[in-house]
């Protein structure tokens, strides 16, 4: 039985004294909320008002794809094709934790429809999976270099409240970790159930480009206008 540590508290910052919007940004495998802090601060929120950025930290656990190393991970990866042999228990536990953080923002006075969730790689995958199942309407869901876990269950588990929530998906054309085909499958599934998916690609590998951050900033300002 693989042990999983409890995640450290999220990193947070606000852009003003009275935040009315919360944006979640989840890191990828082996990273941390602290590592994504410079990226979060680089986003352009001009005209949106005061925002709280929440950067959660994944628990430490053994990851099969990484040779069993104990590293920060939202869930286990058991196959190089991440859509195979999925860690359903780990995914659902991570989703439960994510939902608890979203509910915490609602309890702090942020309306659900003023909350955007997203992330990079594993953080992207978990955001897409969680966002379409969440029981309160969200402002938007974004994913960078990710895919849709438990895709076959999406049609039956998707919550009607978020069936048309806007989605931003971006991917590197040269990504050899999360293959572009996985992301395109996720895009097609989400479009087919009614989401307005903004799809962007960039001539990079498994990373985040400056152009991508620019496009994400524009999309965020649009869904939060």
C-alpha positions in Angstrom: 0.0 0.0 0.0 1.6 3.3 -1.1 1.5 6.0 1.5 0.5 9.6 0.6 1.4 12.6 2.7 -1.1 15.3 3.5 -0.7 18.3 1.2 0.9 21.4 2.6 -1.4 24.5 2.7 -1.9 26.4 -0.5 0.2 29.4 -1.4 -2.0 32.6 -1.7 -1.7 36.2 -2.7 -4.2 38.9 -3.5 -4.0 41.8 -6.0 -6.0 44.1 -3.8 -7.7 44.4 -0.4 -11.1 43.2 -1.4 -10.9 40.2 -3.7 -14.2 39.2 -5.4 -12.6 36.7 -7.7 -10.5 33.6 -7.0 -8.2 31.8 -9.5 -6.8 28.4 -8.8 -3.5 27.4 -10.4 -2.4 23.8 -9.8 1.2 22.8 -10.5 2.3 19.7 -12.3 4.2 16.5 -11.3 7.2 17.1 -9.1 6.6 20.8 -8.6 4.9 23.0 -6.0 2.7 26.0 -5.4 5.8 28.1 -4.6 7.4 27.2 -7.9 4.4 28.5 -9.8 4.2 31.8 -7.9 6.2 33.8 -10.4 4.0 32.5 -13.2 0.9 33.4 -11.3 2.2 36.9 -10.7 3.0 37.4 -14.4 -0.6 37.0 -15.4 -2.3 40.3 -16.5 -5.5 40.9 -14.5 -6.0 44.5 -15.7 -9.7 45.5 -15.4 -10.8 42.4 -13.4 -10.6 43.9 -10.0 -9.1 42.5 -6.8 -8.2 38.8 -7.2 -7.1 36.1 -4.8 -4.7 33.6 -6.4 -4.6 30.1 -4.8 -1.7 27.8 -5.6 -2.3 24.4 -3.9 0.5 22.0 -3.1 0.2 18.3 -4.1 0.9 15.6 -1.5 4.1 13.6 -1.7 3.5 10.1 -3.0 5.2 7.3 -5.0 4.7 7.7 -8.8 5.1 4.5 -10.9 5.9 6.4 -14.1 8.8 8.1 -12.2 10.3 4.8 -11.1 8.4 4.7 -7.8 10.0 7.9 -6.6 8.2 9.9 -3.8 7.5 13.3 -5.4 4.7 15.9 -5.3 1.9 14.4 -7.3 -1.8 14.8 -7.5 -2.2 11.1 -8.3 -0.2 8.1 -9.5 0.8 7.6 -13.1 1.0 3.9 -13.9 1.5 4.0 -17.7 3.4 6.2 -20.2 0.0 6.6 -21.9 -1.6 8.5 -19.1 -5.1 7.5 -20.2 -4.4 3.9 -19.5 -4.3 2.1 -16.1 -5.5 5.2 -14.4 -5.3 5.7 -10.6 -9.0 6.2 -10.1 -8.8 6.2 -6.3 -6.0 8.7 -6.3 -7.8 10.9 -8.9 -11.0 10.9 -6.9 -9.2 11.6 -3.7 -7.4 14.6 -5.3 -10.7 15.8 -6.7 -12.3 15.7 -3.3 -9.4 17.8 -1.9 -9.7 20.3 -4.8 -13.4 20.6 -4.2 -12.8 21.3 -0.5 -10.5 24.2 -1.5 -13.1 25.6 -3.9 -15.8 25.3 -1.2 -13.5 27.1 1.2 -13.4 30.1 -1.2 -17.2 30.1 -1.4 -17.3 30.2 2.4 -14.9 33.1 2.3 -17.4 35.1 0.4 -16.4 34.4 -3.2 -19.3 33.5 -5.5 -18.8 30.2 -7.4 -19.4 32.0 -10.7 -16.4 34.2 -9.9 -14.0 31.3 -9.4 -11.8 30.0 -12.2 -9.8 26.7 -11.8 -6.9 25.5 -13.8 -3.4 24.2 -13.9 -0.4 22.7 -15.8 0.1 19.1 -16.7 -1.3 17.0 -13.8 -2.8 20.2 -12.4 -4.5 20.8 -15.8 -5.9 17.2 -15.9 -7.3 17.4 -12.4 -8.8 20.8 -13.1 -10.6 19.6 -16.2 -11.9 16.5 -14.4 -13.0 18.4 -11.3 -14.5 21.4 -13.1 -17.0 19.5 -15.2 -18.2 17.6 -12.1 -18.4 20.5 -9.7 -21.9 21.2 -8.4 -21.8 25.0 -8.6 -21.4 27.0 -11.8 -17.8 28.2 -12.2 -16.6 31.1 -14.3 -14.2 29.0 -16.3 -11.8 26.1 -16.4 -8.3 26.2 -18.0 -5.7 23.5 -18.7 -2.2 23.9 -20.0 -0.4 20.8 -21.3 -3.0 18.5 -19.8 -5.7 15.9 -20.7 -9.0 14.6 -19.3 -8.7 11.8 -16.8 -11.5 9.2 -16.4 -12.7 10.4 -19.8 -15.1 7.5 -20.3 -17.1 8.5 -17.1 -17.3 12.2 -18.1 -20.6 12.0 -19.9 -22.4 10.4 -17.0 -20.6 12.2 -14.2 -20.6 15.8 -15.6 -22.7 18.1 -13.6 -25.4 20.0 -15.6 -24.4 23.2 -13.8 -21.0 23.3 -15.5 -22.0 21.7 -18.8 -21.4 24.9 -20.8 -18.7 26.5 -18.6 -16.0 28.1 -20.8 -12.8 26.1 -21.1 -9.3 27.3 -22.2 -6.9 24.5 -23.4 -3.3 25.1 -24.5 -0.7 22.6 -25.6 2.8 22.4 -26.9 3.0 20.9 -30.4 6.3 19.2 -29.5 5.1 17.9 -26.1 6.4 14.3 -25.7 5.2 13.9 -22.1 1.5 14.6 -22.4 1.0 13.9 -26.1 -1.0 16.4 -28.1 -3.4 13.7 -29.2 -4.5 13.2 -25.5 -5.3 16.9 -25.2 -7.2 16.9 -28.5 -9.3 14.0 -27.3 -10.2 16.0 -24.2 -11.0 19.0 -26.3 -13.3 17.0 -28.5 -15.1 15.4 -25.6 -15.7 18.8 -23.9 -16.9 20.4 -27.1 -19.3 17.6 -27.8 -21.0 18.1 -24.4 -21.5 21.8 -24.9 -18.4 23.6 -23.6 -17.0 26.6 -25.5 -13.4 25.5 -25.7 -10.7 28.0 -26.6 -7.9 25.8 -28.1 -4.4 27.1 -28.6 -1.2 25.4 -29.6 2.4 26.6 -29.5 5.7 25.4 -31.0 7.1 24.2 -27.7 7.4 21.0 -25.7 6.0 20.2 -22.2 6.3 23.7 -20.9 4.5 27.1 -20.7 5.4 29.8 -23.2 5.1 33.5 -22.9 2.5 33.6 -25.7 0.5 31.0 -23.8 0.4 33.2 -20.7 -0.6 36.2 -22.8 -3.5 34.2 -24.3 -4.5 32.8 -20.9 -4.6 36.3 -19.5 -6.9 37.5 -22.3 -9.2 34.5 -21.8 -9.3 35.1 -18.0 -10.2 38.7 -18.5 -12.9 37.7 -20.9 -14.6 35.1 -18.7 -14.3 37.4 -15.6 -15.5 40.6 -17.4 
